[in-house]
């Protein structure tokens, strides 16, 4: 029974990651960059402002609104001025086996609503 339970949890975890990517892929102003099988979901602005600092500020505003309005905690990517990383500014979401389908849907819906509101401003 232990093996079957672990396999069931792995399957549920996989489904939750796919639900997250599927939900986020419907947000017109954001693009999912990460692999659909990864527990780390990385999204960026579909249209950059042309500046890493302005993109970061816009994404931080989205993250702040998500926390204040919906109690959803996500993080923005951070880069040092010394960092040679070429990744664009983005938002990171982590999916774990402890998340429920309701948690995933709440995070996806919050990100969609807030990002569309903030980007439209």
C-alpha positions as CSV (number, residue, x, y, z in Angstrom):
1,X,0.0,0.0,0.0
2,X,2.9,2.4,0.7
3,X,4.1,2.2,-3.0
4,X,0.6,2.8,-4.3
5,X,0.0,5.7,-2.0
6,X,3.3,7.3,-3.1
7,X,2.4,6.8,-6.7
8,X,-1.0,8.4,-6.2
9,X,0.6,11.4,-4.5
10,X,3.1,11.7,-7.4
11,X,0.2,11.6,-9.9
12,X,-1.7,14.2,-8.0
13,X,1.4,16.4,-7.8
14,X,1.9,16.1,-11.5
15,X,-1.8,17.0,-12.2
16,X,-1.5,20.1,-10.0
17,X,1.6,21.3,-11.9
18,X,-0.2,20.8,-15.2
19,X,-3.3,22.6,-13.8
20,X,-1.0,25.5,-12.8
21,X,0.6,25.8,-16.2
22,X,-2.7,25.4,-18.0
23,X,-4.4,28.1,-15.8
24,X,-1.5,30.5,-16.2
25,X,-1.2,30.0,-20.0
26,X,-4.6,31.8,-20.4
27,X,-3.3,35.1,-19.0
28,X,-2.6,37.3,-22.1
29,X,-0.1,39.6,-20.5
30,X,2.1,36.8,-19.1
31,X,4.0,33.9,-20.6
32,X,5.0,30.7,-18.8
33,X,8.7,30.0,-19.4
34,X,9.2,26.9,-17.2
35,X,8.9,23.3,-18.1
36,X,5.3,22.0,-17.5
37,X,6.8,19.1,-15.4
38,X,8.7,21.4,-13.0
39,X,7.4,22.3,-9.6
40,X,8.8,25.8,-10.1
41,X,6.6,27.8,-12.4
42,X,8.2,30.8,-13.9
43,X,6.2,33.5,-15.7
44,X,7.3,36.7,-17.4
45,X,5.6,39.7,-19.0
46,X,4.5,38.8,-22.6
47,X,5.6,42.3,-23.6
48,X,8.6,43.7,-21.9
49,X,8.7,47.5,-21.1
50,X,12.3,47.4,-22.5
51,X,13.8,47.8,-19.0
52,X,14.6,45.1,-16.5
53,X,14.0,47.6,-13.7
54,X,10.6,48.7,-15.0
55,X,9.5,45.1,-15.7
56,X,10.6,44.1,-12.1
57,X,8.7,47.0,-10.6
58,X,5.5,46.0,-12.6
59,X,5.8,42.4,-11.5
60,X,6.5,43.4,-7.8
61,X,3.3,45.5,-8.0
62,X,1.4,42.4,-9.1
63,X,2.9,40.3,-6.4
64,X,2.1,42.9,-3.7
65,X,-1.5,43.1,-4.9
66,X,-1.9,39.3,-4.9
67,X,-0.7,39.1,-1.3
68,X,-2.8,42.1,0.0
69,X,-6.0,41.3,-1.9
70,X,-6.0,37.4,-2.1
71,X,-3.4,36.3,0.5
72,X,-1.5,34.5,-2.3
73,X,2.2,34.5,-1.7
74,X,4.5,34.4,-4.8
75,X,7.9,36.0,-5.4
76,X,9.6,37.9,-8.2
77,X,13.0,37.0,-9.5
78,X,15.9,39.0,-8.1
79,X,19.1,39.9,-9.9
80,X,22.3,41.5,-8.8
81,X,23.9,44.1,-10.9
82,X,26.9,41.8,-11.0
83,X,24.7,38.9,-12.2
84,X,25.3,37.8,-15.8
85,X,22.0,35.9,-15.9
86,X,19.9,36.7,-19.0
87,X,16.6,35.6,-17.6
88,X,13.9,38.2,-17.9
89,X,12.2,39.7,-14.8
90,X,9.6,37.2,-13.7
91,X,7.3,35.8,-11.1
92,X,8.0,32.4,-9.5
93,X,5.3,30.1,-8.2
94,X,6.1,26.9,-6.3
95,X,3.8,23.9,-6.5
96,X,4.0,21.2,-3.9
97,X,2.1,18.0,-3.1
98,X,0.6,19.9,-0.1
99,X,-1.3,22.2,-2.4
100,X,-4.9,21.3,-3.2
101,X,-6.6,21.9,-6.5
102,X,-8.4,24.8,-4.8
103,X,-5.0,26.4,-3.9
104,X,-3.8,26.1,-7.5
105,X,-7.0,27.6,-8.9
106,X,-7.0,30.4,-6.3
107,X,-3.4,31.3,-7.2
108,X,-4.0,31.1,-11.0
109,X,-7.2,33.2,-10.8
110,X,-5.5,35.8,-8.5
111,X,-2.5,36.1,-10.8
112,X,-4.8,36.5,-13.9
113,X,-7.1,39.1,-12.3
114,X,-4.3,41.2,-10.7
115,X,-1.9,41.1,-13.6
116,X,-4.5,42.2,-16.1
117,X,-5.5,45.0,-13.8
118,X,-1.9,46.2,-13.1
119,X,-0.7,45.9,-16.7
120,X,-3.7,47.8,-18.0
121,X,-2.9,50.8,-15.8
